[in-house]
Amino acid sequence: MELHELIIPETGEKMIKITDLAHKLILEKEDIKISVDMTVGKGFDTVFLSEVSDFVYGFDIQKEAIDFTNKIIEEKQIKNVRLINDNHKNISDYITKGIDLAIYNLGYLPGSSKEIKTESSTTLFSLQKLLSLLNPGGLVIIVLYPHNLDEINSVREYCSSLPIDFDSLEIKVLNRTNSPFIIHIKKR
């Protein structure tokens, strides 16, 4: 997979597209049976996960996101996805064990109200539940954007305090202010 670049409007500079980098990190994980898209959004990650996983669960609180993604899944005749119109904090109501990989793309639904967005309290609650369901060798990718500093700080703090049976890394473009970044968690 090639990393796509974005043009920064203010400067005309090229920047790596962080979601492509997240997918590249996922491709390094082998034998993904169960994966979870914790924030379905426009379905980009869900469709990608359907190509590299045996089965995908996808969560979103917005019916608009579920409907949009469901349309794509039907058009592409994807059969290994279950979309769930619920908050990701309720993950254990739907999945009780055996997750190999999960991705969060935090923030708001592109093209929709910026008032409806992920919140640090529910993100941390879902992350705690998710990590308890993660198989050994399991991977969690969290894509964070600079528009929600409370969520960024809360997620960073939580991931920094994980026990030693998890490796928690931060991957970011250091020479770009306000660029999105990734937290990469692997269960040992």
Buried (B, 14 or more C-beta within 10 A) or exposed (E): EEEEEEEEEEEEEEBBBBBBBBBEBBEEBEEBEBBBBBBBBBBBBBBBBBEBBEBBBBBBBBEBBBEBBBEBBEEEEBEEBEBBBBBBBBBEEEBEEEBBBBBBBBBBBEEBEEEEBBBBEBBBBBBEBBBEBBBEEBBBBBBBBEBBEEBBEBBBEBBEEBEEEBEBEBBBEEEBEEBBBBBBBBBE
